[in-house]
């Protein structure tokens, strides 16, 4: 186990849509066993601007340097949040969107030949408060969850994930992304070649554009659940580089 110091970066794991912080549990266990400081905050999933501002506030209040890690939609969030939080020293994308300025996730998804997410989405309504009109949020049809999201997990485990998924506001996929932090920070990317949710082709293209050090792995969109050691090893590699 390595010794933690105040100067050692804290790894902050940001989950994506249709998930929560527990999706990082396997990675968290391995990082803690390696003596790494780690936090996995809740991503509000209420819109890209809102979520990025919230995560930026979390990052900025952590003492010392931060290595920001995002999964799926969480990649877009850290790309934006790390431009506001000046203590972020690196970015790790795990089957994640490394968005560029003015990109819209719904448009990006539409270009993917690998993604099967669109037809699997189900819309619902949620109250916005103060007597305003309800807004739309999206979740993955449980009948499609295993095939689209987590094909390399047992079907019984996929069913549990589907039952506990957190829907994301449709606005998250329709808002323009801001200036990306990967333009000034080093980045790493784990690309799951069997990703049918975000789309392996889009994720790989974005990672290359960001100049990330890329590891391609045979696995599903939830590669951090199915292969936590592989993801942890990439995070540790990034930590070594930024320490």
C-alpha positions in Angstrom: 0.0 0.0 0.0 1.3 3.5 -0.9 1.4 6.2 1.7 -1.2 9.0 1.3 0.0 12.6 1.6 -1.8 15.9 1.3 0.1 16.4 -2.0 -1.2 13.1 -3.4 -4.0 13.5 -5.9 -7.5 12.5 -4.9 -9.3 10.4 -7.5 -12.8 11.6 -8.1 -15.1 9.1 -9.9 -18.0 10.7 -11.7 -20.7 8.3 -12.8 -22.8 8.6 -15.9 -26.5 8.5 -16.8 -28.7 5.6 -15.8 -26.3 4.8 -12.9 -25.1 6.0 -9.5 -21.9 6.1 -7.6 -22.2 2.4 -6.7 -21.2 1.6 -10.3 -17.6 2.5 -9.1 -17.6 0.2 -6.1 -15.2 -2.4 -7.6 -12.8 0.4 -8.6 -13.1 2.1 -5.3 -12.2 -1.0 -3.4 -9.1 -1.5 -5.5 -8.0 2.1 -5.2 -8.4 2.1 -1.5 -6.4 -1.1 -1.2 -3.7 0.7 -3.1 -3.7 3.6 -0.7 -5.3 6.1 -3.0 -7.6 8.8 -1.8 -10.9 8.5 -3.6 -14.4 10.1 -3.7 -17.4 9.2 -5.8 -19.9 12.0 -5.6 -23.5 11.8 -6.9 -23.9 13.3 -10.4 -27.3 15.1 -10.3 -28.2 14.0 -13.9 -30.4 17.1 -14.4 -28.6 18.8 -17.3 -25.0 19.2 -18.5 -24.6 22.8 -17.3 -26.2 22.0 -13.9 -24.3 18.8 -13.4 -21.0 20.3 -14.5 -21.4 23.2 -12.1 -22.2 20.9 -9.2 -19.3 18.6 -9.9 -16.9 21.6 -10.3 -17.9 22.7 -6.9 -17.2 19.3 -5.5 -13.8 19.2 -7.2 -12.8 22.7 -6.1 -13.5 22.0 -2.4 -11.2 19.0 -2.3 -7.8 19.9 -0.8 -4.9 19.4 -3.1 -4.7 18.1 -6.6 -7.5 16.0 -8.2 -7.6 13.3 -10.9 -11.1 13.5 -12.4 -12.5 10.2 -13.8 -15.7 10.1 -15.7 -17.8 7.2 -17.1 -20.1 7.7 -20.1 -22.0 11.0 -19.7 -19.7 11.7 -16.7 -17.0 12.2 -19.3 -18.8 15.2 -20.7 -19.4 16.5 -17.1 -15.7 16.3 -16.1 -14.7 17.9 -19.5 -16.7 20.9 -18.5 -16.3 20.9 -14.7 -12.5 20.7 -14.8 -12.3 24.0 -16.7 -13.8 25.6 -13.5 -11.9 23.6 -10.9 -8.3 24.7 -11.2 -7.0 21.9 -8.9 -7.7 19.2 -11.5 -4.4 17.8 -12.9 -5.6 15.1 -15.3 -8.7 13.4 -16.8 -9.5 9.7 -17.2 -12.4 8.8 -19.5 -14.0 5.3 -19.0 -16.3 4.5 -21.9 -16.9 8.2 -21.7 -17.6 11.2 -23.9 -14.7 13.6 -24.2 -16.9 16.4 -25.6 -15.6 19.5 -27.4 -17.0 23.0 -27.3 -20.5 23.4 -28.7 -21.0 19.6 -29.1 -24.4 18.2 -28.2 -24.5 14.6 -27.0 -27.7 13.7 -28.8 -26.1 14.8 -32.1 -22.9 12.9 -31.3 -24.9 9.7 -30.5 -26.7 10.0 -33.8 -23.4 9.6 -35.7 -22.5 6.3 -34.0 -22.8 3.0 -35.9 -22.2 1.0 -32.7 -24.7 2.6 -30.3 -28.1 0.9 -29.8 -29.1 3.2 -27.0 -31.7 5.4 -28.8 -34.4 2.8 -29.4 -33.9 1.4 -25.8 -34.7 4.8 -24.1 -38.1 5.3 -22.4 -39.3 8.8 -21.6 -41.0 9.9 -18.3 -42.0 13.2 -16.8 -40.7 14.8 -13.6 -41.8 18.0 -11.8 -39.5 21.0 -12.1 -40.9 22.7 -9.0 -42.5 26.1 -8.3 -45.5 25.3 -10.4 -43.5 25.1 -13.6 -44.2 22.7 -16.4 -42.8 19.2 -16.0 -39.7 18.2 -17.9 -38.7 14.9 -19.6 -36.2 12.4 -18.3 -35.0 9.2 -19.8 -34.3 5.7 -18.6 -33.2 2.5 -20.3 -36.0 -0.1 -20.9 -35.2 -2.9 -18.4 -35.9 -5.4 -21.2 -33.0 -3.9 -23.2 -30.6 -3.1 -20.4 -28.5 -6.2 -20.6 -28.0 -6.2 -24.3 -27.3 -2.4 -24.6 -25.6 -1.6 -21.4 -24.1 -4.5 -19.6 -23.8 -7.5 -21.9 -20.6 -8.9 -20.3 -22.4 -9.2 -16.9 -24.7 -12.0 -15.8 -28.3 -11.2 -16.8 -29.3 -11.4 -13.1 -26.7 -8.6 -12.3 -27.9 -6.6 -15.3 -31.5 -6.9 -14.0 -30.4 -5.4 -10.6 -28.7 -2.5 -12.3 -31.7 -1.9 -14.5 -34.0 -1.8 -11.5 -31.9 0.7 -9.6 -30.9 2.9 -12.6 -31.2 6.7 -12.2 -32.9 8.5 -15.1 -31.2 11.4 -16.7 -32.9 14.7 -17.7 -33.3 14.8 -21.5 -31.8 18.3 -21.3 -28.4 16.6 -20.5 -28.3 15.4 -24.1 -29.5 18.6 -25.7 -27.3 21.2 -24.1 -24.1 22.4 -25.8 -20.9 21.5 -24.1 -18.4 24.2 -23.1 -14.7 24.6 -23.6 -13.1 21.2 -22.8 -10.6 20.7 -20.0 -8.7 18.1 -22.1 -7.3 20.9 -24.2 -5.0 21.9 -21.3 -4.8 18.7 -19.2 -3.4 15.3 -19.9 -5.9 12.6 -20.4 -6.3 8.8 -20.5 -9.1 6.7 -21.9 -10.4 3.2 -21.5 -12.5 2.3 -24.6 -14.8 -0.7 -24.4 -14.9 -2.2 -27.8 -18.3 -3.8 -27.2 -19.9 -0.6 -26.0 -23.4 -0.5 -27.4 -24.6 2.4 -25.2 -22.3 5.3 -25.8 -21.0 3.6 -29.0 -17.4 2.4 -29.2 -16.7 4.2 -32.4 -17.7 7.6 -31.1 -15.8 7.1 -27.8 -12.6 6.0 -29.6 -12.8 9.0 -32.0 -13.3 11.4 -29.1 -10.4 9.9 -27.1 -8.1 10.2 -30.1 -9.2 13.9 -30.7 -8.4 14.6 -27.0 -4.9 13.2 -27.4 -5.6 10.7 -24.7 -3.5 7.7 -23.9 -5.9 5.0 -25.0 -6.5 1.4 -23.8 -9.0 -0.6 -25.9 -10.6 -3.4 -23.9 -13.1 -6.1 -25.0 -16.1 -5.3 -22.8 -19.4 -3.6 -22.5 -20.3 0.0 -21.5 -20.0 -0.8 -17.8 -16.4 -1.9 -18.1 -15.6 -0.5 -14.7 -18.1 -3.1 -13.2 -17.1 -6.1 -15.4 -13.3 -5.4 -15.4 -12.6 -3.1 -12.4 -8.9 -4.1 -12.3 -8.3 -3.0 -15.9 -9.9 0.4 -15.2 -8.1 0.8 -11.9 -4.7 0.0 -13.5 -5.3 2.8 -16.0 -6.2 5.2 -13.2 -3.1 4.3 -11.3 -1.1 4.8 -14.5 -2.6 8.3 -14.8 -1.9 9.0 -11.1 1.8 8.1 -11.6 2.0 10.6 -14.5 0.5 13.5 -12.7 2.0 12.9 -9.2 
